[in-house]
Amino acid sequence: MGFDNIDLGFGKLLFPYLGGYRDGLDNGNTTVPETTLSDPRQSGLYLHTVDVRIHDINVLGGTLELLGDYQFFKGGRYAITNGQSPLNDAFPLNIGDTSGFRVGAIYYHPICPTSGASFFNTSFWQVSAIYGYGASELFGVDPNNGRDTFAGYDLNSNLERINADGTISSGSLRRASKFRATFQMVWNINPCFAIAAEVHYQYDDQGAITAETVNGATGFSAPISSAGSIVRTTGGSSWVLGGGIRPVVWLNDWFALQGQAGIDYVDRNRNTGQAVNPNGTLRNDAFGKSGAIGVFTFAPTIKPKGNWWTRPEFRAFMTYSVWAKSLEGAIGGTPYANSRMGWVFGVQTEWFF
């Protein structure tokens, strides 16, 4: 609930309140929300968000938006069920009350504006910078999908720091922070050719160091407290720098060829991932290492001629990806665990109104 478009003279005010439970989440170890939180008094973490924005500020031929958020959720003792880690299922999460804030700015500037132009039929460039801390560090109403809620829990689990009441504490989200800066551009050069490009940087501190448990002799991942197991750690902060470009060329009124090329460099990979030699020995453990990944796509597309935003769009695609040896075992899941490259083929449909 809230209000919008309150005229301040130099811009317009947006002031909503958002609230809701979150009880299904990804703890950072898999690619799907597999973990359920539950509490006798409430179904999950209830997050309160107050969002204040001033938008439509005219600056140098473009528009500026300023934003500031405050977020808070009530802590408690939450049973965890994910069916993958017996330790997680056995020891509830103990997390205290957590608040946070977010501040940022977004600047939008049209390229060669025309009468009646809108976001979906004009060319533009846009830059943004947003910083969040604590419960607000993920830039939205969900404090859980960046593994920062579980960073402290996972660390204490690996170190077997069990509270007297049988819970495992996690205070990492109180210290977590994230900064993200982006540049994006869409340029409709003529009705038969358009191009989009973007550059992004993100610094992410999850508020606790990251740990993995491995067998001291073989180096392979091992259950906590198993015979011969040791705990290895890496820093809790990481950054990513990358960019990409996507041109579209129409061959007639309804058929186009699209291509996409992008690269990301990841500093200090915090996810586990191991590659294995044919003889069964460990070839690489990507935990704590840095490296780059490149992604390249070609997509013949059925799409109306006009500009980059025209829809509906039906495309067949083939994507090739290659990544650094240091990240071998951490990219692509089980099918690509022992590879440094991979292909994906498929079809996609896209439309909006």
Phi, psi and omega per residue, in radians:
M1 nan 2.720 -3.123
G2 2.776 -2.798 3.133
F3 -2.537 2.851 -3.066
D4 -2.566 2.898 3.071
N5 1.049 0.583 3.013
I6 -1.373 2.024 -3.027
D7 -1.270 2.112 3.107
L8 -1.817 0.055 -3.099
G9 1.646 -0.872 3.125
F10 -1.792 -0.115 -3.126
G11 -3.082 -3.040 -3.121
K12 -2.131 2.481 -3.042
L13 -1.697 2.325 2.989
L14 -2.037 2.273 -3.077
F15 -2.535 1.491 3.081
P16 -1.820 2.809 2.930
Y17 -2.050 2.352 3.116
L18 -2.209 2.512 3.093
G19 -2.666 2.597 3.118
G20 3.106 2.795 3.098
Y21 -1.466 2.640 3.000
R22 -2.348 1.985 -3.092
D23 -2.234 -0.127 3.048
G24 -2.075 2.182 -3.019
L25 -2.667 2.933 3.077
D26 -1.769 2.140 -3.107
N27 -1.466 0.154 3.046
G28 1.694 -0.167 -3.084
N29 -1.700 -0.188 3.106
T30 -2.355 -3.112 -3.080
T31 -1.798 0.079 -3.132
V32 -2.306 2.710 3.092
P33 -1.246 1.625 -3.022
E34 -1.849 -0.064 -3.012
T35 -1.861 2.386 3.119
T36 -2.023 2.289 3.039
L37 -1.807 2.481 3.081
S38 -2.562 2.615 -3.105
D39 -2.488 2.494 -3.121
P40 -1.024 -0.489 -3.068
R41 -1.694 -0.362 -3.094
Q42 -2.692 2.727 -3.005
S43 -1.321 -0.417 -3.121
G44 -3.018 -2.889 3.112
L45 -1.211 2.178 3.107
Y46 -1.776 2.039 -3.046
L47 -1.859 2.190 3.045
H48 -1.712 2.361 -3.140
T49 -2.325 2.200 2.967
V50 -1.944 2.076 -3.022
D51 -2.022 2.102 3.131
V52 -2.078 2.209 3.138
R53 -2.417 2.493 2.956
I54 -2.039 2.032 -3.051
H55 -2.137 3.056 -3.116
D56 1.015 0.712 3.026
I57 -1.550 2.047 -3.093
N58 -1.356 2.075 -3.129
V59 -2.455 2.053 2.994
L60 0.925 0.741 3.081
G61 1.463 -0.002 3.101
G62 -2.218 -2.963 3.130
T63 -2.172 2.438 -3.119
L64 -1.964 2.436 3.038
E65 -2.155 2.225 3.077
L66 -1.902 2.428 -3.097
L67 -2.377 2.621 3.062
G68 -2.643 2.266 -3.108
D69 -2.161 2.666 2.899
Y70 -2.238 2.339 -3.131
Q71 -2.329 2.599 -3.117
F72 -2.629 2.396 2.934
F73 -2.348 2.594 -3.108
K74 -1.376 2.217 3.122
G75 -1.363 -3.127 3.137
G76 2.919 -2.931 3.111
R77 -1.888 2.110 -3.014
Y78 -2.154 2.169 3.011
A79 -1.201 2.492 -3.103
I80 -2.071 2.287 3.075
T81 -2.311 2.078 3.056
N82 -2.379 -0.113 3.056
G83 1.207 0.101 -3.117
Q84 -2.050 -0.570 -3.121
S85 -2.088 1.912 3.088
P86 -0.987 -0.581 3.137
L87 -1.128 -0.782 3.111
N88 -1.066 -0.738 -3.135
D89 -1.154 -0.509 -3.045
A90 -1.457 -0.559 -3.010
F91 -2.074 2.025 -3.121
P92 -1.146 2.761 3.051
L93 -1.443 2.271 3.074
N94 -1.994 1.905 -3.069
I95 -2.264 2.371 -3.106
G96 -1.500 3.006 3.068
D97 -0.975 2.382 -3.055
T98 -2.379 2.308 3.059
S99 -2.159 3.038 3.140
G100 -3.024 3.060 3.134
F101 -2.488 2.846 3.118
R102 -2.494 2.366 3.079
V103 -2.362 2.643 3.139
G104 -3.124 3.103 3.133
A105 -2.563 2.533 3.101
I106 -2.299 2.208 -3.136
Y107 -2.093 2.225 -3.108
Y108 -2.049 2.314 -3.130
H109 -2.394 2.118 3.107
P110 -1.256 2.663 3.037
I111 -1.867 2.111 -3.120
C112 0.885 1.047 -3.088
P113 -1.086 2.573 3.106
T114 -2.166 2.849 3.135
S115 -1.081 2.315 3.133
G116 1.366 0.172 -3.111
A117 -1.201 2.584 3.064
S118 -2.393 3.097 -3.125
F119 -0.961 -0.579 -3.003
F120 -1.665 0.098 3.061
N121 -2.446 0.277 3.140
T122 -2.175 2.902 2.993
S123 -1.600 2.603 -3.105
F124 -2.806 2.893 2.864
W125 -2.275 2.655 -3.048
Q126 -2.550 2.408 3.053
V127 -2.173 2.626 3.121
S128 -2.567 2.670 3.032
A129 -2.561 2.179 -3.078
I130 -2.405 2.365 3.095
Y131 -2.175 2.341 3.104
G132 -2.309 2.609 -3.114
Y133 -2.396 2.504 3.097
G134 1.163 -2.371 -3.083
A135 -1.126 -0.255 -3.127
S136 -1.708 0.054 -2.956
E137 -1.206 -0.200 -3.120
L138 -1.721 0.149 2.990
F139 1.151 0.497 -3.141
G140 -2.894 -2.830 -3.079
V141 -1.652 0.205 -3.098
D142 -2.146 1.951 -3.100
P143 -1.521 0.125 -2.883
N144 -1.977 -0.315 -2.944
N145 -1.526 0.183 3.062
G146 -1.991 0.297 3.098
R147 1.167 0.042 -3.066
D148 -1.265 -0.494 3.029
T149 -1.092 -0.618 -3.058
F150 -1.709 -0.048 -3.082
A151 -1.040 -0.848 3.115
G152 -1.169 -0.661 3.108
Y153 -1.078 -0.839 -3.126
D154 -1.090 -0.700 3.113
L155 -1.097 -0.855 -3.124
N156 -1.158 -0.535 3.069
S157 -1.122 -0.835 -3.139
N158 -1.089 -0.606 -3.130
L159 -1.564 0.029 3.108
E160 0.987 0.779 3.068
R161 -1.607 1.584 -3.078
I162 -1.789 2.241 3.112
N163 -1.211 2.835 -3.125
A164 -1.075 -0.502 -3.129
D165 -1.543 0.170 3.080
G166 1.469 0.185 3.107
T167 -1.790 2.932 3.018
I168 -2.107 2.227 -3.060
S169 -1.447 2.713 3.024
S170 -2.574 1.920 3.071
G171 -1.951 0.240 -3.006
S172 -1.133 -0.610 -3.074
L173 -1.146 -0.480 3.104
R174 -1.118 -0.485 -3.096
R175 -1.811 -0.093 -3.047
A176 -1.244 2.602 3.085
S177 -2.602 2.756 3.128
K178 -2.640 2.421 3.040
F179 -2.206 2.339 -3.137
R180 -2.352 2.292 3.065
A181 -2.213 2.390 -3.091
T182 -2.400 2.686 2.922
F183 -2.332 2.308 3.057
Q184 -2.433 2.655 -3.102
M185 -2.541 2.441 2.944
V186 -2.212 2.173 -3.080
W187 -2.228 1.909 3.069
N188 -1.551 1.605 -3.003
I189 -1.213 -0.749 3.013
N190 -2.754 3.053 -3.071
P191 -1.094 -0.205 -3.111
C192 -1.921 -0.042 -3.099
F193 -2.611 2.272 3.090
A194 -2.497 2.761 -3.112
I195 -2.561 2.490 3.054
A196 -2.193 2.593 3.132
A197 -2.606 2.714 3.109
E198 -2.679 2.670 3.037
V199 -2.353 2.447 -3.110
H200 -2.492 2.596 3.028
Y201 -2.383 2.384 3.097
Q202 -2.472 2.271 3.017
Y203 -1.949 2.272 -3.033
D204 -2.343 2.065 3.032
D205 -1.975 1.987 -3.040
Q206 -1.425 -0.001 3.029
G207 1.538 0.013 3.108
A208 -2.784 2.633 3.056
I209 -1.158 2.783 -3.114
T210 -1.818 2.445 -3.088
A211 -2.244 2.636 2.964
E212 -2.388 2.611 3.106
T213 -1.843 2.208 -3.127
V214 -2.307 2.846 3.019
N215 -1.321 2.218 -3.050
G216 -1.112 -0.452 -3.102
A217 -1.549 -0.736 -3.045
T218 -1.725 -0.414 -3.077
G219 1.485 -0.117 -3.135
F220 -1.287 2.656 3.058
S221 -0.961 2.459 -3.071
A222 -2.446 2.648 3.073
P223 -1.090 2.608 3.083
I224 -1.056 2.385 3.121
S225 1.228 0.175 3.089
S226 -1.305 2.829 -3.105
A227 -1.048 2.239 3.101
G228 1.354 0.133 -3.086
S229 -1.386 2.574 3.051
I230 -2.321 2.817 -3.141
V231 -1.907 2.233 3.049
R232 -1.969 2.554 -3.095
T233 -2.248 2.767 2.969
T234 -2.453 2.919 -3.072
G235 -1.076 2.768 -3.121
G236 -1.519 -0.157 -3.129
S237 -1.737 2.649 3.132
S238 -2.684 2.690 3.040
W239 -2.403 2.709 -3.132
V240 -2.304 2.330 3.055
L241 -2.252 2.270 -3.109
G242 -2.860 -3.128 3.121
G243 -3.000 2.995 -3.138
G244 -2.821 2.925 3.139
I245 -2.486 2.522 -3.072
R246 -2.500 1.714 3.076
P247 -1.551 2.674 3.080
V248 -2.285 2.222 3.110
V249 -2.172 2.151 3.105
W250 -1.546 2.332 3.059
L251 -1.639 -0.437 3.004
N252 -2.709 -2.903 -3.024
D253 -1.163 -0.339 -3.032
W254 -2.305 0.084 -3.097
F255 -2.317 2.318 -3.099
A256 -2.403 2.785 2.999
L257 -1.984 2.273 3.131
Q258 -2.096 2.586 3.019
G259 -2.380 2.729 3.125
Q260 -2.563 2.382 3.081
A261 -2.393 2.340 -3.130
G262 -2.633 2.769 3.116
I263 -2.508 2.495 3.043
D264 -2.281 2.390 2.985
Y265 -1.939 2.190 -3.112
V266 -1.899 2.158 3.075
D267 -1.680 2.170 3.106
R268 1.033 1.402 3.048
N269 -1.089 2.189 -3.086
R270 -1.785 0.037 3.117
N271 -1.711 2.564 3.092
T272 -1.307 2.657 3.100
G273 3.111 2.232 -3.056
Q274 -2.325 2.443 3.051
A275 -1.861 2.543 -3.015
V276 -2.107 2.394 3.056
N277 -1.265 2.806 3.108
P278 -1.005 -0.490 3.138
N279 -1.496 0.106 3.057
G280 1.585 0.010 3.100
T281 -1.530 2.844 -3.111
L282 -1.331 2.203 3.107
R283 -1.651 -0.699 -3.106
N284 -2.748 2.446 2.969
D285 -2.048 2.001 -3.027
A286 -1.389 -0.113 -3.083
F287 -1.066 2.166 3.090
G288 1.439 -0.017 -3.093
K289 -1.681 2.881 -3.129
S290 -2.062 2.726 3.126
G291 3.066 3.066 -3.079
A292 -2.014 2.710 3.044
I293 -2.361 2.315 3.097
G294 -1.976 2.470 -3.117
V295 -2.278 2.279 -3.073
F296 -2.335 2.265 -3.041
T297 -2.299 2.464 2.981
F298 -2.170 2.317 -3.008
A299 -2.509 1.729 2.907
P300 -1.079 2.345 -2.921
T301 -2.413 2.349 2.932
I302 -1.565 2.045 -3.008
K303 -2.859 2.363 -3.133
P304 -1.144 2.455 3.124
K305 -1.202 2.630 3.072
G306 2.677 -1.108 3.106
N307 -2.836 3.076 -3.036
W308 -1.033 -0.501 -3.019
W309 -1.563 -0.074 -3.044
T310 -1.065 2.417 3.125
R311 -2.488 2.818 0.126
P312 -1.281 2.872 -3.082
E313 -2.426 2.228 3.061
F314 -2.165 2.149 -3.063
R315 -2.369 2.498 2.929
A316 -1.763 2.410 -3.038
F317 -2.365 2.686 2.923
M318 -2.331 2.289 -3.055
T319 -2.150 2.295 3.071
Y320 -2.008 2.356 3.138
S321 -2.302 2.518 3.103
V322 -2.426 2.492 -3.068
W323 -2.446 2.861 -3.065
A324 -1.133 2.639 3.096
K325 -1.034 -0.568 -3.121
S326 -1.132 -0.388 3.141
L327 -1.729 0.079 -3.138
E328 -1.047 2.247 -3.084
G329 1.790 -0.293 -3.079
A330 -1.879 -0.091 -3.054
I331 -1.993 2.317 2.963
G332 1.486 0.009 3.126
G333 1.261 -2.846 -3.041
T334 -0.993 -0.736 -3.100
P335 -1.056 -0.464 -3.083
Y336 -2.049 0.342 -3.039
A337 -1.070 -0.516 -3.103
N338 -1.966 0.467 -3.097
S339 -2.164 2.886 3.021
R340 -2.108 0.242 3.116
M341 -2.764 2.881 3.107
G342 -2.980 2.774 3.114
W343 -2.069 2.581 3.009
V344 -2.384 2.363 3.115
F345 -2.193 2.586 3.119
G346 3.119 -3.045 3.078
V347 -2.267 2.640 -3.132
Q348 -2.462 2.571 3.030
T349 -2.161 2.416 -3.080
E350 -2.504 2.307 3.008
W351 -2.718 2.773 3.041
F352 -2.728 2.898 -3.062
F353 -2.216 nan nan
